[in-house]
Amino acid sequence: AFNNVTITGGEVTVASNDQGIQANTITIAPKHNTSIVVEVGDNADDAKAIGGSPFTEEETINISSAHHYFHSAAYAAVTITTQPSGTTVTEGQTATFTIAATGSEPLSYQWQQNMNGSGWTDITGETNATYTTGKTTMDMNGTQYRCVVSNSAGSVISDAATLAVQKSTTPIDPKYVRYIVEHYQQNADGRYTLADTEQPIDEIGKTVTAAPKTYEGYTYNPNAAGTVAGGTLTEIRDAADIVTLKLYYDLTVYTVTVEIEGSGTASASPASATAGTEIRLTADSGGNYHFERWEVVSGNITIENNAFSMPAENVTVRAVFAPDASGGSSGTEGGHTGDDEADEEDSDSPSGSIGVQEEADSPFTDVLPDDWFYNDVMFVWKNGLMDGTGAVTFSPDAPITRAQVALIFFRLAGSPEVTGDNPFTDVENSPATAWYYDAALWAHQRGIVAGYADHTWHPGDPVSREQLAVMFRNYVYKRGRGGV
């Protein structure tokens, strides 16, 4: 155990094989111009720096006893002792910039340039204390250079040094010029934004070609409008003589493949998209099956509420449909007990045993004997298949809902007893839903009026003609009248 310890420098290592490090608080108090890095973990190999590390000012930290390894080391911060200086050269000559710095080794260097005020960019491969340009051209006049020096204690940026290039009074052979390569990435709105700029140098008269780069989530499009992949270098007398090459990269479009297990249909919308696009999944059961779940076959995704965010890769998902309860089963499946005899009992014959009483008078003020549907309304009302919408109204022109259709089929089957769990979040067993609750569960269990993939049933949705046709067909086949 080491408690209430103050560390001001040097290197401290504490390891415990049998039990965690017993430490409550440790004070980190770096000396002037010093940083202290603190790492913890199970052992030296997996130790990682804690939050706030490296510390440059005094701070008290807590170390959990869950760790078995503690290590701290003090590093002298980077101090630049010699700044790079501006220099003047004649066109065609090279220019050299140098920096000197002290601090805990190892020190790393990265030279940067700012040409014509376009912003600071790293100079690829220039990672030493000295940087020498290629042969200068007049368009390099005014370019600034600086160096970023780093070590474990942090990074320091040097002063900027300016390059002055003077026009040569004597012929230069061969002559070199700088040209520009711009890389543009596509935005979600289809437009392009400049993402990267290169400024290489080559001989006058030479035809140069830009090399495409690799960007995650993007694909190089050689046919994009505005593409300039190559050009011939000429002597630069004004800005119009500078060769500028432009390459464009489109957002990569990845595909979604939907596999199906069981009987049903499933789809993704959209079926192909760029990374970050929301993909919506839809599944509809078919035959004697109901939708059960989504499975991820390939792709780094998480499906929530039938949707996921498109990753930077192709995706394959599987819609799993499970069989409904079938006749002859002695157990329960999907909340319904399968029973052939029960199915036969449910088959109270809608033909022959139900007939309209022609002498019945209509209790509805909106259904009159002259109406073409009068006898039909009397039939469903007298036989208990449909009720009025009020004491004296039937509302013949009103749309019918899923709950009402389910209730009609339920009553046509003799209003059988319903058992099993309710899988739907929008069908509650309450006084307000009592009139259709059993009918909704029965219609779902029998595969007559199916639910949705998100565990909803939408009892209040109106029923279209094609939906009603499907429900009638399901009812007829579930009732054992496949020959009708």
Secondary structure, DSSP 8 states (H G I E B T S, - for coil): ---SEEE-SSEEEEE-SSS----SEEEE---TTEEEEEEEESSTTT-EE-TT-SB-S-EEEE--TT-SEEEEEEEE--EEEE----EEEETT---EEE-EEESSS--EEEEEEE-TTS--EE-TT--SSEEE-SS--GGGTT-EEEEEEEETTEEEE---EEEEEE--SS--SS-EEE-EEEEEEE-TTS-EEEEEEE--EEETT-EEE------TTEEE-TTSTT-B-EEE----SSGGGS-EEEEEEEE-EEEEEEEEESSEEEEEESSEEETT-EEEEEEEE-TTEEEEEEEEEESS---BTTEEE--SS-EEEEEEEEE---TT-SSEETTEE--HHHHHHH---SSSS----TT-----TT--TTSTTHHHHHHHHHTTS---SSSS---TTS--BHHHHHHHHHHHTT-----S----TT---STTTTTTHHHHHHHHHTTSS---TTS---TTSB--HHHHHHHHHHHHHHTT-TT-
